[in-house]
Amino acid sequence: MKEKIKKIVLGYLPGFIIGIIICGGVSVIAMTYFPSNQTTYDNSNSGMQATDVQGAIDELYNTCFPPKTGGDTILDNTDIVTSGDGLYADEYEEGKYTYKGANPNNYVTFNNETAGWRIISVEVDGTIKIMKDTSIGNQAWDSSNSNNWARPASLNTYLNSTYYNSLTSIAQSQIVSKDFGIGDVTYDDTNLANTINNENATKWNGKIALATTSEYIRSNSNQSSCGTMNQIWNLTSCGNTTWMHNSTTWWTLSPTSGGSYTVFYVYSGGNFRTNNASASYGVRPVVYLSAEVQITGGDGSQSNPFALE
C-alpha cells in the first residue's frame, strides 16, 4: 500500500489525489495538487518530523504499520513445533521460545560472520539470545581458579573488553546488556526446573557471557532421556540431539555447587563434566541482540541464515 501511495503522490496530476491509510480504524487522508517535491508540509501540530508530503506519508505509514523487529520477526515467520528440530515454546518460561534438536534452522549472520552464530532463544522481551557456533579458542574460565563469574573471572574480563572491542561497531550496537544466570548447580539434579532456579538465584548483568547448563539441556529435543543434569552427566548419546554439541570441549557459565573453584563444561562426547576454573577449554561467546534489531532476510538455515540490520 505504501508503494502505491508513493506512486500516486509523486505523480503530477491536474486534480486532487487522495491516499488513504487506515490506522487503528481511523482513515487518514493525504491530498496534493502539486508534485510533492514542490509542496511543503506543516508539521507543527502533527508531532511528526517530516517537512514534505511524501515524508509525511512515509512517517505516517511507519507509525501505523511499524516494521517487525527482534524476536517478533522470527515468531511471525517460524512454525512452533513440539517434536524434532525447530523452535519450541519454552516449558519453563511463558513467552520464551527455544531452539531444540540436532540441527534446527537457527543460524544467523552476526559480526560479518556468515552463519557463524546460532539462536539459543527468543526472549519474552523480544531480545534474541545467540551463541557463536564455534570456539574462539581455548582459555581458562578463571586464571585464578575462582568459579565466581562476577568477581570478575578472567574470561569475563576478556570477553567484555578485548573480545567485545574486536567486534564490528554495528555488532556492538546490536548487543544489549542483560542479566545472565550465574548460580551454581549440581551434577545429579533430576529436575530441570530446579537447575534453572539455581542458575537464576545469582545474576550478573553484562554484554557477553557463556551458555548455562540448563540452556544446553533445553536445546535437546530428546527431553525424556536428556532432560536433566543427571541424565546428561551420564549419557554421551545426548549430544546427538542438540545443536549445541559440536564434538568439541567448551566451557559453560555454570559453576558447581559446594565448591569455589570448579565449573561445568561440555565434553567432546556431548555430556557434562567438571574441572578447575583454571583449566583451558573452548570458549563460545553468548550475547543478547536488541529487540530493535531487524531481521531482513534468510530462513535460518546454514545456507541461508537470518540476516540482521
N, C-alpha and C positions, 0 to 999 in steps of 0.2 A: 504494500500500500504506500509506503514511504516513497519508493522509487516512482510510482505512478504520479504522486503529488508533485514530486520534483520535476518530472517531465512536463506536467501541465503548467506549473508556476513559472518555470524557466522559459517557456514559450511565449511568444508575443502574439496575443490575440486581441482583436478590437472589441473587447467586451469584458464583462465581469466573469472571472473564473472562480469557482468555489471549490475548495478542497475541504473535505470534512473528515475529521479524526474523532473517532468515538473513544472517549476516555472515561472509564468508570460510569458509563451510562449517560454522559454529557457530550453533546455534539459541539465541537469547537470548530468554528468556521474561519478560514483564512481566505481573503479576497485580494485580488490585484488586477489593475487595469494596465499598468506599465510593466515592461520587463523588470524582473526582480532586482537586477543589478543597478537599476536606476531608481529604486524605491528604498526609502529608509523606513525603519520600524521603530516606533516609540515604545520602549520597554519600561518606561518609568513606573507604570502601575502593574506590571506583569510579574515582577520578581525574576525575570529571565535576563540573560546576558546578551542575547543576540541583538544586533542593530540593523539587520536587513530581513526581508521577508523570508527568504529561503532558510536563513539561520534560525529564525523563529520557528518555522515549521519543523526543522530538524530537531531543535531543542524540545519542542512540544511533543514530538513523536517519541523521543527517548525518555521523556518524563512519563508518558502514558504507557510505553512499552519498553521498559528498561531491559538491556541485554542480560541474559542469564550469565551468572558468574560463579566461580568457585565450584563447590561440590554440587550445586543445583544443576549445573550443566551435565555432570556425569549422571546424576539421578534421573534427569529428564530423558536421557538417551541410552540408558543401560537397563536391561531387564534384571530384576531382582530374582535370584534363584534360591532354591532350597536344597540342592544337591549338585555334586560335581564341581567343576571350576566356575567361578564367577563372583558376583557381588551379592553378599548376603545382608539382610537386616540383622544387626548385631543383637544377640540374645541378652546381653548384659547391660546395654545402654540404649534406651529408646531414642530413636532419631539418628543413630550412628549406623554406618554401613561398612562392612569389612570384606576385603577380597580374600577368598579362600581357594585352595586347590593347587594342583601341581603347576598349572600354567594358565591362569586367568588372563584376560586382556586388561592388564593394569599397567602397561608400560607408558612412560611419559618422557618427553624431551625436556630437560631442565639443565640450566647452566651450559647450553650449547652441546650437551651430551645426548645424542640421538638414542632414544630408548635406553638411556643409561640409568634411569631411575624407575621405581615401581611404586604404585599407590598402595599403602597399607590400609587406609580407611578414609571415608568421608565423614567428617565430624559433625556433631549436632549443630555447631555454629557456622557450618559451610566451609570451614577450612579443610584442606586436603593434606593428609599426612603421607609423606613419601620417604622412600628408603633407597639408597644407592644400591644398584643391582650387584655390584662387585666391591671388593675391598679396596680402600685407598692405600693399603699396606699394613704390615704388622706393627703394632705398638703395644706398650704396656697400658693397661687400664689406668693404673696409677704407679708411677715410678717409685713412690714412697711406700707402696704396698698398703694403702688405705682403700677400703671399699666405700668410702663416703664421696659420692659424686659431687656434692655441693661444697666440699671442703675448700677449694675445688680439686678434683682429681686432675692429674697431669693431662689426661686425654680430654677432659672437659676444657681445660685451658687451650689446648692445641686446636680443638675443633672450633671453638668460638673466637679464636683470634687468627692464628696462622692459616688454618683451612678456610675459615669464613672469608678472610681477606683475599684468598686466591680465587674466589668465585667472581663471576662477572657482576658488574654493577646492576644489571637487570635481575639476575638471580638473587642478589642481596635484597633488592627492593621487593621481591615476591615472597620472601621469608618473613614470618611474624614470630615474635617471642610468645611462647606458650608454656603451660605447665607440663612437665614430664614427671611420671610416677617413678620415684627412685627408691621406694621402700623395699626392704629385704623380704625374701621368700624362702620357702623350704622345698627341698628336692622331693619329699614324699607326700606333698599335698595332693589329696584326691578330690579336691573341689576347686574348680577354676574360678568361681565367684570369690572364694576366699583368697586365692592368689591375686586376683585383680584388686581386691580391697587392701591387701597388704602392700602391694606396689603403690597404690594411691594414698596410703597413710602418710607418706612423706613425698613432698613435691619440690621440684626445682624449676624455676622459670628461666628460660633462655631460648636461644635460637637453634642450636644444633645439639643433638644427643644421639642415642642409640635405640634400637628396638628392645622392648622388655620381653621377659619370658612369656607373659600372657599373650603378647602380640604374636609371638611365634606359634603358640598353641592355637590362637584364634584363626591364624592363617591356614590351619589344617582342615581339609574337607572331611577327614575321617575322624569326627569327634567321638565316635563310640570307642575307638581304640587309642586315639591320640589326643584326647581332650583334657588331660590333666598333667600337672608336673610329674606325678608318679609314673604315668604311662610313658611319657616321652623320655623320662630318665632311663627307662628300661628297654625301650624299643627303638632300634635304629631304623626300622622299616617306616617309622613315622615321617622320616624325611622324604618319602616317596609321594606324599600327598599334601605338600606345602611348597609354594613357590619360593619361600624364603630360603629353603635348603638349596645350596649351590655346590655341594660337595667340597666346601672349604670350611675351615675352622674360624669362627669370629665371635667377638665379644657381644654379650647382651648388656643392657643397662642395669640389670638386677643383681644386687649383692645377695649373698647367702645370709640367712638368719643365724643368730647365735655366734657370730664372729665379727671381726673388724677388718679382715684382710682378704677374704675370698669372694669371687664373683662368678656368676654363671656364664658359660659360653656354649655355643652350638658347635658340637664336634663335627668333623667332616663326614661322619657316618649318618648324621641327622638327629642325634639325641643330645640331651643336655649333659654337661659335665661342669665341674667347678675347679678353679685354681686360684693361686695367689694373684692379686691385682697387679703385681709387678711382672707377671708372665707376659709374653708377647704373642698376640693373636690378631687376626684380621679386624679391620675397622670399617663398618658400613654406616656412614652418617645418615641420620634421620632428621627431617625438618618438617615444619608446618608451612604450607603455602596459604597466603592470604585468601580470604573468602571473596576478595575483589578480583582475583586472578581470572582472566577469561581463557577458556579452552576453545581454541579457534579451529580445531580440526583433529582428524585421527579417530580411530576406533579403539585404541588401547592395545592393539596387537603389536608384537615386536616389529613387524614390517611397516606398521602404520600407527606409531604411538600418538598419544594425545599431545597436541601442540599448545603451548602456553603463550599468553600475551599479557 
